[in-house]
Amino acid sequence: MKNIAVAGMLLFLAVGMLSCKKMLDVPSHRALTEANMWQTKNDARAGLSACYALMRAAMANENAHWVYGELRAGDFQVTKRGDLQAVVESNLNASFSTMDEWRDWRRFYTAIAQCNLTIAKLPQVTMADYRYSKNDLQLDIAQAIYIRAFLYYYMVRIWGDVPLVTVASDGTAKSITRENWQKVLDYAAAEALRSIDGLPWKYNGKSPEQQGDYRGQGESHHVSITITKGMAYTLLAHIYTWKGQYDKALEYANTVINNQSNTGYGFVSLNDLTRLDGAFRGRIPANIFQIDMNFDHAEISSTGQLEDWTLRDPYIPKQESEIYVPRDSILKIYGEPHEQRADYFFTKLDDAYPIFYKIKQINTSVKDPVLKMYSSCIIVFRYEELYLLRAEAKARLGMTADAQKDLNQIRGNRSLKAVNAGLAGEDLLDAILLERRRELMGEGWYWYDLMHFKRIPRFTKLTQADVDRGVAFWPLSQEALSNNKSLTQNSFWK
C-alpha cells in the first residue's frame, strides 16, 4: 500500500498539479511524459490511489476541513493565533500565509484533475495488461467518479459558484469561468448516481461489483474508506439537502438507512466515539465515509489534525492550545438534564481554557516525548449525522411525527428525554439544529449548518445584509484571480 501511495504521489507531481494549474490558475510546463503511464494494473492502482491522496491533502492542508466547517460558527474561540482569530471574526481577506492557503482552491482542483485523468486513462489499462479485468475497471472508475462528485459538493459549500472541469486536460492553458452552484451540484448528483452501479455495498467479495479480495485486502481493510454504494447514496442525500430538494434528500437517506443489512452501518456509543482507537481512529460501522490517517501506511502526521490545535499539557507538550470552547458555552450547549456529552467531549472544564477532548488520537507508537503524532481520521459522514439529516428532511416536508422519531433516536442514544410531542415547524428545525451542534461538534459541520438552516445572523455577529451580499462564502485567492481573468471575486469580498 505504501508503494501505491508513493506511485500515486509521483503521478500527481507528473500530471495532476500541472494540469490543474494550466486549467485554472497559472501557466506551467510539463515535466514528465505520460507515455509510460497507464500500462499496467499497478499503474491503475496508483492513479486511483492518487485521487484518494489528493482529496485528503486538500481537506487536511492547514486543518482546512475544520477551518471551513467550524471556526466561523463561533463555538470555538482562539487563544492567541492571529490567523485563526481572523477566521473566527470572518476577516477572510486578512494577510496571513495560512489564509492564502485556505482561500486557494488549487488543491481541490488538483484532486479533480487527477480524477478526470484517471477516468479517462483507466480503460486503456485493460487493453495493455490482461490482469486488469473489466470488473477492476468498472470498480475503479466508479470510485474516481464519486471522489470527483464529492469534491464539487465540498467546494460549493465553501466558495459557492466554482469552475466545472469534467475532462482531463489536453495540455493547453485555459481560462475557465465559474459555474452556477446549482448546476455544479446537479452535475455532482448525476455523477454520484452514475457511480452507484459500479460500487458494492461492502468489499467482502460477495457482490457482482467486487469479487475476491480487492487490492489484496479483506473486507475490514476497506470499511469506511473505500467508496461504496452507501457512501454514494449518503452523498446524494447531502447534495439534495443543500439544494433544498428535501423529497430527494429523504429518498436517498432512506435508501441508506433501510439497507442497514447491506451496509452494516450503526450508531456509536459515546465511549466508542471518543476513546483512543475509537471512531476517530476509524473503520467502524458508525463511520459511513472517512478520510483515513493510517499509522501502518506511514500516513500519520504532527499537523493536519484538530488535536494539534485543541490539546495541550498534559496530553501533548504544549502549554496552551490554539482553540477552545469557553466553559459558559459548554454549559449552555450541553445544559439539558442527563446530558453526558460534555463529560466525554471536554476536560479541564474549570480551567480558563477547557480542553476539547472529543478527538484525541495520539499515536502511542511514537515514543518521542516532544514530537506527538496524530492518527485521527476525518469523519466525513457518520450514521448519527445521517439520521439528523433525515429528521430535517422530514420536518421540512411536514412529516412532524417521523422527524421527531429520528431526532429522539439520537437523543435517546445520548440519554436525553424525547422532545415534546407538540414541537413542530421552525421550533422543530431549531431542535434538530441544536442536536447537530451538540452531537457533531468539532467534526466540521456547524458553519455549513448555519448557512443551510439560514441561522447565521442569529448565532454570529454577521447581519442578514452581510449574508445577502455573500459573506458566508470564502473569497477566491488573489493568485487565482490574477492568473485567470475569467474568474470574478465573491461579491462580499470585492
Residue pairs with C-beta under 8 A, 6 or more apart in sequence:
1 215
1 296
1 297
2 297
2 298
4 42
4 45
4 46
4 49
4 215
5 49
5 53
5 297
5 299
7 42
7 43
7 45
7 46
7 49
7 50
8 46
8 47
8 48
8 49
8 50
8 51
8 52
8 53
9 50
9 53
10 46
11 37
11 46
11 47
11 50
11 114
12 50
12 53
12 54
12 110
12 114
13 31
14 31
14 32
14 34
14 37
15 32
15 34
15 37
15 113
15 114
15 117
16 50
16 54
16 110
16 111
16 113
16 114
16 117
17 110
17 113
18 28
18 29
18 30
18 31
19 113
19 117
19 168
19 169
19 171
20 106
20 109
20 110
20 112
20 113
20 169
21 27
21 28
21 106
22 28
22 169
22 171
22 172
22 173
22 174
23 109
23 113
23 165
23 169
23 173
23 174
23 176
24 105
24 106
24 109
24 163
24 165
24 176
24 480
24 484
25 106
25 479
25 480
25 483
25 484
26 479
26 483
27 173
27 483
30 171
34 121
37 43
37 47
37 121
38 44
38 47
38 121
38 122
38 124
38 125
38 128
39 125
39 128
39 129
40 125
40 128
40 129
40 131
40 132
41 125
41 129
41 131
41 132
41 136
43 125
44 122
44 125
44 129
44 132
44 136
44 137
44 140
45 140
45 215
47 114
47 117
47 118
47 121
47 122
48 118
48 122
48 140
48 143
48 144
50 114
50 118
51 111
51 114
51 115
51 118
51 143
51 144
51 147
51 148
52 147
54 107
54 110
54 111
54 114
55 111
55 147
55 150
55 151
55 291
56 291
56 292
56 293
56 378
57 107
57 110
57 111
58 64
58 107
58 108
58 110
58 111
58 151
59 65
59 154
59 291
59 378
60 291
60 293
60 301
60 304
60 305
60 378
61 101
61 107
61 304
62 98
62 101
62 102
62 303
62 304
63 303
63 304
63 305
63 306
63 308
63 309
64 101
64 102
65 291
65 378
65 444
66 306
66 309
66 442
66 444
67 84
67 87
67 102
68 102
68 157
68 158
68 444
68 447
68 474
69 443
69 444
69 445
69 446
69 447
69 448
70 76
70 442
70 444
70 445
70 446
70 447
71 84
71 87
71 88
71 323
71 447
72 87
72 88
72 90
72 447
72 460
73 446
73 447
73 449
73 450
73 459
73 460
74 88
74 459
74 460
75 325
75 329
75 333
75 437
75 441
75 446
76 88
76 323
76 324
76 325
76 356
77 88
77 323
77 324
77 325
77 326
78 84
78 85
78 88
78 322
78 323
79 320
79 321
79 322
79 323
79 324
79 353
80 320
80 322
81 322
82 94
82 96
83 94
83 96
83 98
83 99
84 309
84 322
84 323
86 92
86 94
86 96
86 99
87 99
87 102
90 460
90 462
90 471
92 99
92 102
92 103
92 474
92 475
92 493
93 99
93 475
93 493
100 477
100 479
102 474
103 474
103 475
103 476
103 477
103 478
104 477
104 479
104 480
105 155
105 158
105 159
105 162
105 476
105 477
105 480
106 477
106 480
108 151
108 154
108 155
109 163
109 165
111 147
111 151
112 148
112 151
112 152
112 165
113 165
113 168
113 169
115 144
115 145
115 147
115 148
115 151
116 148
116 165
116 166
116 167
116 168
116 169
117 168
117 169
118 140
118 141
118 144
119 141
119 144
119 145
119 148
119 168
120 167
120 168
121 168
122 137
122 140
122 141
122 144
123 137
123 141
125 132
125 137
126 132
126 133
126 134
126 136
126 137
135 209
135 210
135 211
138 198
138 209
139 198
139 199
139 200
139 209
139 210
139 214
141 198
142 195
142 196
142 197
142 198
142 199
142 209
142 227
143 195
143 199
143 226
143 227
145 191
145 192
145 194
145 195
145 198
146 191
146 192
146 195
146 199
146 227
146 231
146 232
146 235
147 227
148 191
149 187
149 188
149 189
149 191
149 192
149 195
149 235
150 188
150 192
150 235
150 380
152 162
152 164
152 184
152 185
152 187
152 188
153 185
153 188
153 235
153 238
153 239
153 242
155 162
155 184
156 162
156 181
156 184
156 185
156 188
156 242
157 242
157 448
157 451
158 473
158 474
159 473
159 474
159 476
159 490
160 181
160 470
160 473
160 490
161 178
161 179
161 180
161 181
161 184
162 178
162 179
162 181
162 184
163 176
163 177
163 178
163 179
163 487
164 179
164 183
164 184
164 187
165 176
166 187
175 484
175 485
175 486
176 484
176 486
177 486
177 487
178 487
178 488
182 243
185 239
185 242
185 243
188 235
188 239
189 236
189 239
189 240
189 243
192 232
192 235
192 236
192 239
193 232
193 236
195 227
195 232
196 229
196 232
196 233
197 209
198 209
199 209
199 227
199 228
199 229
199 231
199 232
200 207
200 209
200 210
200 228
200 229
201 207
201 228
201 229
201 230
201 259
201 262
201 263
202 219
202 222
202 223
202 228
202 262
202 263
202 264
203 210
203 214
203 217
203 219
203 221
203 222
203 223
203 226
203 228
204 210
204 219
205 211
205 212
205 213
205 214
205 219
214 222
214 226
220 283
223 264
223 283
223 284
223 285
223 287
224 282
224 283
224 284
224 287
224 288
224 289
224 290
224 292
224 377
225 282
225 283
225 290
225 292
227 289
228 263
229 262
229 263
230 256
230 259
230 262
230 263
230 265
230 288
231 288
231 289
231 381
233 252
233 253
233 255
233 256
234 252
234 253
234 256
234 288
234 289
234 381
234 386
235 289
235 381
236 248
236 252
237 249
237 250
237 252
237 253
237 256
237 386
237 389
237 390
237 393
238 249
238 381
238 389
240 246
240 248
240 249
240 252
241 249
241 389
241 392
241 393
241 452
242 452
246 392
246 393
246 396
246 397
247 393
247 397
249 389
249 390
249 393
250 390
250 393
250 394
250 397
253 386
253 389
253 390
253 393
254 390
256 263
256 265
256 288
256 386
257 386
257 387
257 390
260 266
263 288
264 285
265 285
265 286
265 288
265 383
266 285
266 286
266 383
267 286
267 383
267 384
267 413
268 278
268 279
268 284
268 285
268 286
268 382
268 383
268 384
269 413
270 340
270 341
270 344
270 414
271 278
271 344
272 278
272 279
272 284
272 286
273 279
273 280
273 286
273 344
273 358
274 280
274 344
274 345
274 357
274 358
274 359
274 360
276 360
276 361
276 362
276 364
277 361
278 284
279 286
279 287
279 379
279 382
280 358
280 359
280 360
280 361
280 376
280 377
280 379
281 361
281 375
281 376
281 377
282 290
282 292
282 376
282 377
282 379
283 290
283 292
285 383
286 382
286 383
286 384
287 377
287 379
287 381
287 382
288 380
288 381
288 382
288 383
288 386
289 379
289 380
289 381
290 377
290 378
290 379
290 380
291 377
291 378
291 380
292 299
292 377
293 299
293 300
293 301
293 304
293 305
293 361
293 374
293 375
293 376
293 377
293 378
294 300
294 375
295 363
295 365
295 373
295 375
299 375
300 363
300 366
300 373
300 374
300 375
301 373
301 374
302 308
302 371
302 372
302 373
302 374
304 374
305 359
305 361
305 374
305 376
306 356
306 359
306 376
306 442
307 316
307 359
307 360
307 361
307 362
307 374
307 376
308 316
308 322
308 374
309 321
309 322
309 323
310 321
310 322
310 323
310 324
310 355
310 356
310 357
310 359
310 442
311 318
311 321
311 355
311 357
311 360
311 362
312 318
312 319
312 320
312 321
312 353
312 355
313 319
315 355
315 357
315 360
315 362
316 362
316 372
317 369
317 370
317 372
320 353
321 353
321 355
321 356
323 356
324 353
324 354
324 355
324 356
325 346
325 354
325 356
325 441
326 354
327 349
327 350
327 354
330 342
330 346
330 349
330 354
331 342
333 342
333 434
333 437
333 438
333 441
334 341
334 342
334 345
334 438
336 416
337 417
338 415
338 416
338 417
339 414
339 415
339 416
339 438
340 414
340 415
341 414
341 438
341 439
342 349
344 357
344 358
345 356
345 357
345 358
345 441
345 442
346 354
346 355
346 356
346 357
346 358
347 354
347 355
347 357
348 354
348 355
356 441
356 442
358 441
358 442
359 376
359 442
360 376
361 374
361 375
361 376
361 377
362 372
362 373
362 374
363 372
363 373
363 374
363 375
366 372
366 373
378 444
379 443
382 443
384 410
384 413
384 439
384 440
385 436
385 439
385 440
385 443
385 445
387 406
387 409
387 410
388 406
388 407
388 410
388 432
388 435
388 436
388 439
388 440
390 406
391 403
391 404
391 406
391 407
391 410
391 432
392 403
392 429
392 432
394 400
394 402
394 403
394 406
395 403
395 424
395 428
395 429
395 432
396 429
400 423
400 424
400 428
403 428
403 432
404 418
404 419
404 421
404 423
404 428
407 419
407 428
407 431
407 432
407 435
408 418
408 419
410 435
410 439
411 417
411 418
411 419
411 435
412 418
414 438
414 439
419 428
419 431
423 431
429 453
433 449
433 453
433 455
436 445
436 446
436 449
437 446
437 449
440 446
449 455
450 456
450 459
450 460
451 472
454 467
456 462
456 466
456 467
456 471
456 472
457 463
457 464
457 466
457 467
462 471
466 492
469 491
469 492
470 490
470 491
470 492
470 493
471 492
473 490
473 492
474 490
475 489
475 490
475 492
475 493
476 487
476 489
476 490
476 493
480 487
481 487
481 488
481 489
